[in-house]
């Protein structure tokens, strides 16, 4: 009888354990390449949510960046994604890089930080603007990426034809830095937080000297054609070793988003996990230091998930 009782307890315990494991909420975050900011930021959030939210396990996935992320979340192959605002808006509309898939059903969770549009060129070219890159070999970012989209928009704003006036390469930021270092390209574009590790590594350990091209003068043309997406953003002196003076440029906001169909309960758990542990989140990366309830809930072109709006209202961030 005793053995039977012990066996029964053991079976019940295993069954209970199986039910508990099955009930664990497992989520994935689509981030970006290892040389950018999305990957460490997303990985940090995954770690915080897994450690601090009971019953939640979150993993971070390496991806091609914004466009990949919007498509992955839209297709249900990832639960949370990072994207620049301009790429997410194209996704909502089903335009640009999303013409093949159509409109994506995504909703904003939080605005995270602003990225600087880097235009990095070999110093020996002695070019001072994008218009001087005519005839040069440049990387415009991974194919279909948000970097490629803004690169083409800036090239066009500078009076060049993106498809004809430059020799294009589609490389990630790490690949771009390596190619510039090896003399295979003359310049590259990259949307990223400050500092971006791949750019830092190029500047500090690379064999080639680089310069950062100013793009601030192109902002009026960008805003005329793409209103509300871009803003003035200066690369501060000293951010990278070769940035010996402030570089006026263009910035774009980044957001964390989910499927518009995500359950309200899950949205609330994610946001509670982030903002109840904000000191931990701020330690993830220098760009995470700017995160707050007020900044996360700021008005944006991407509609917030209804549960996110309810969360921010309950926390007093939205009146």
C-alpha positions in Angstrom: 0.0 0.0 0.0 2.8 2.4 0.9 4.5 1.8 -2.4 1.3 2.4 -4.3 0.7 5.6 -2.4 4.3 6.8 -3.1 3.9 5.9 -6.8 0.6 7.8 -6.9 2.2 10.9 -5.4 5.1 10.7 -7.8 2.8 10.4 -10.8 0.7 13.3 -9.6 3.8 15.3 -9.0 5.2 14.6 -12.5 1.8 15.4 -14.0 1.6 18.7 -12.1 5.2 19.5 -13.2 4.2 18.8 -16.8 1.2 21.0 -16.6 3.3 23.8 -15.1 5.9 23.5 -17.9 3.2 23.5 -20.5 1.6 26.6 -19.0 4.9 28.6 -19.2 4.6 31.6 -21.5 7.3 31.3 -24.1 8.0 34.4 -26.2 10.7 35.3 -28.8 12.1 38.8 -29.6 13.2 39.5 -33.2 16.2 41.8 -32.7 18.9 42.4 -35.4 22.5 41.7 -36.2 25.2 41.1 -33.6 27.0 44.3 -34.5 24.1 46.6 -33.8 22.1 47.8 -30.8 18.9 45.8 -31.3 20.6 42.5 -30.5 22.1 43.5 -27.1 19.0 45.5 -26.2 16.6 42.8 -27.1 18.7 40.2 -25.4 18.7 42.2 -22.2 15.0 42.6 -22.2 14.6 38.9 -22.8 16.8 38.2 -19.8 15.0 40.7 -17.6 11.5 39.3 -18.5 12.7 35.7 -18.0 14.2 36.4 -14.6 11.6 38.8 -13.3 8.3 37.7 -14.6 6.9 34.5 -13.1 6.0 31.9 -15.7 7.6 33.7 -18.7 10.5 32.6 -20.8 11.8 34.9 -23.5 14.6 34.4 -26.1 16.2 36.9 -28.4 16.8 35.9 -32.0 19.4 37.3 -34.4 17.7 38.8 -37.5 18.3 41.1 -40.5 16.7 44.0 -38.6 13.6 46.0 -38.9 12.1 44.6 -42.1 12.7 41.0 -41.0 11.3 41.7 -37.6 8.0 43.3 -38.9 7.5 40.4 -41.3 8.3 37.8 -38.6 5.9 39.3 -36.1 3.3 39.8 -38.8 3.6 36.1 -39.8 3.4 34.9 -36.2 7.0 33.6 -36.3 8.1 36.0 -33.5 6.2 37.6 -30.7 8.0 40.9 -30.1 10.1 42.9 -32.6 12.3 46.0 -32.8 12.0 48.4 -35.7 12.6 51.9 -36.8 9.5 54.0 -37.1 9.8 54.5 -40.9 10.1 50.8 -41.6 7.2 49.9 -39.3 5.0 52.5 -41.0 5.9 51.0 -44.4 4.9 47.6 -42.9 1.6 48.9 -41.7 0.8 50.3 -45.2 2.3 47.3 -47.1 4.6 49.6 -49.1 8.3 49.7 -49.9 10.0 46.5 -48.6 6.6 45.1 -47.7 5.0 45.3 -51.1 5.5 41.5 -51.5 3.7 40.7 -48.2 1.1 43.4 -48.0 0.1 45.3 -44.8 1.4 43.9 -41.5 -0.8 43.8 -38.5 1.5 45.2 -35.8 1.0 47.5 -32.9 3.4 49.6 -30.8 4.4 48.6 -27.2 7.0 51.3 -26.5 9.2 53.8 -28.1 12.7 52.9 -27.1 15.4 55.4 -28.3 16.5 57.4 -31.3 19.0 56.1 -33.8 21.6 58.1 -35.7 21.9 57.6 -39.4 25.6 56.9 -39.8 27.3 57.7 -43.2 30.9 56.4 -42.7 33.5 57.0 -45.5 37.2 56.4 -46.0 39.0 59.5 -44.8 41.3 59.4 -47.8 38.4 60.0 -50.2 38.2 63.5 -48.7 34.4 63.6 -49.4 32.3 66.0 -47.3 28.7 65.1 -48.4 26.6 62.3 -49.8 26.5 64.1 -53.2 30.3 63.5 -53.4 29.8 59.7 -53.3 28.7 59.6 -56.9 30.5 56.8 -58.7 31.7 55.3 -55.4 31.1 51.7 -54.1 29.0 51.9 -51.0 27.0 49.6 -48.7 23.4 50.7 -48.2 22.7 48.1 -45.6 21.1 44.6 -45.8 18.7 44.1 -48.7 15.3 45.3 -47.7 16.4 46.7 -44.4 15.4 50.0 -42.9 19.0 51.1 -43.4 18.6 50.6 -47.1 15.4 52.5 -47.2 16.8 55.6 -45.5 20.1 55.3 -47.5 18.1 55.5 -50.7 16.0 58.4 -49.4 19.2 60.4 -48.4 20.9 59.6 -51.7 17.9 60.9 -53.5 17.7 64.0 -51.3 21.3 64.7 -52.1 20.4 64.8 -55.8 21.7 61.4 -56.9 19.9 58.4 -58.3 20.2 55.5 -55.8 20.1 52.8 -58.4 22.5 54.4 -60.9 24.8 56.9 -59.4 26.5 54.6 -56.9 27.7 51.0 -57.0 25.6 49.3 -54.4 26.4 46.6 -51.9 23.9 45.1 -49.5 25.9 44.4 -46.3 25.1 44.3 -42.6 26.8 46.8 -40.4 29.4 44.2 -39.3 30.0 43.2 -42.9 30.1 46.9 -44.0 32.7 47.7 -41.4 34.8 44.8 -42.5 34.5 45.6 -46.2 35.5 49.2 -45.6 38.5 48.1 -43.5 39.5 45.7 -46.4 39.2 48.4 -49.1 36.3 46.7 -50.8 33.9 49.6 -50.4 34.3 53.4 -50.1 31.5 54.2 -47.6 28.5 52.7 -45.9 25.2 53.6 -44.3 23.9 52.4 -41.0 21.0 53.3 -38.7 22.1 52.6 -35.1 22.3 53.8 -31.6 25.3 55.6 -30.2 27.7 54.0 -30.0 27.3 51.0 -32.3 29.8 48.4 -31.5 30.7 47.5 -35.1 31.5 51.1 -35.9 33.4 51.5 -32.6 35.5 48.5 -33.5 36.2 49.8 -37.0 37.3 53.2 -35.7 39.5 51.9 -32.8 41.1 48.8 -34.3 40.6 49.1 -38.1 43.5 49.7 -40.5 41.7 52.5 -42.4 40.9 56.0 -41.1 37.3 57.0 -41.5 35.2 60.1 -41.4 31.5 60.7 -40.7 29.5 62.6 -43.3 27.1 65.3 -42.2 23.5 64.9 -43.4 21.6 67.5 -41.4 21.2 69.8 -44.5 19.1 67.0 -46.1 16.5 66.9 -43.4 14.1 69.5 -44.9 13.9 67.5 -48.2 13.3 64.3 -46.2 10.6 65.9 -44.1 8.9 67.3 -47.1 8.5 63.9 -48.7 8.3 61.8 -45.6 6.7 64.0 -42.9 6.9 63.2 -39.3 9.5 60.3 -39.6 12.9 62.0 -39.2 14.4 64.6 -37.0 17.6 66.5 -36.4 20.2 64.3 -34.5 23.8 65.3 -33.9 26.6 62.8 -33.5 28.4 64.3 -30.5 32.1 64.9 -30.6 34.0 61.9 -29.1 31.3 59.3 -29.6 33.8 57.6 -31.9 37.5 58.3 -31.8 37.5 59.8 -35.3 34.5 62.1 -34.6 36.6 65.1 -33.5 33.7 67.5 -33.9 29.9 67.3 -33.7 28.4 65.9 -36.9 24.9 67.3 -37.8 22.8 64.4 -39.0 19.4 62.7 -39.2 17.7 60.6 -36.5 14.9 58.1 -36.5 13.0 56.6 -33.5 13.0 52.9 -32.7 10.1 51.1 -31.2 9.3 47.7 -29.6 6.1 46.2 -31.2 3.9 43.1 -31.2 1.2 41.6 -33.3 -2.0 43.7 -33.2 -3.7 40.4 -32.2 -1.6 39.7 -29.1 -3.6 39.0 -26.0 -4.1 42.0 -23.7 -2.9 39.9 -20.8 0.4 39.2 -22.5 1.0 42.8 -23.4 0.4 43.9 -19.8 2.8 41.2 -18.5 5.5 42.3 -21.0 5.2 46.0 -20.1 4.9 45.4 -16.4 8.1 43.3 -16.6 10.0 46.0 -18.3 8.8 49.0 -16.3 8.7 47.3 -12.9 12.4 46.5 -13.5 13.4 49.7 -15.2 16.7 50.1 -13.3 17.8 46.7 -14.6 16.7 47.5 -18.2 18.6 50.8 -18.1 21.8 48.8 -17.5 21.4 46.8 -20.7 22.9 49.4 -23.1 23.7 53.1 -23.2 20.6 53.7 -25.4 18.4 52.0 -22.8 19.2 54.8 -20.2 16.7 57.1 -21.9 13.7 54.8 -21.5 10.9 56.0 -19.3 7.1 55.7 -19.1 6.8 59.2 -20.6 9.2 58.5 -23.5 7.9 55.0 -24.2 4.3 56.2 -24.5 5.0 59.3 -26.7 2.7 59.8 -29.7 4.0 58.0 -32.8 2.9 57.2 -36.3 2.4 53.6 -35.2 -0.8 52.9 -33.2 -0.3 51.4 -29.8 -1.8 48.1 -28.8 -5.0 48.8 -26.8 -3.6 47.0 -23.8 -0.5 49.2 -24.0 -2.6 52.3 -24.0 -4.5 50.9 -20.9 -1.2 50.2 -19.2 0.2 53.7 -19.8 -3.0 55.3 -18.6 -3.0 53.2 -15.4 0.6 54.3 -14.8 -0.2 57.9 -15.4 1.9 58.3 -18.5 -1.1 59.0 -20.7 -3.9 61.3 -19.6 
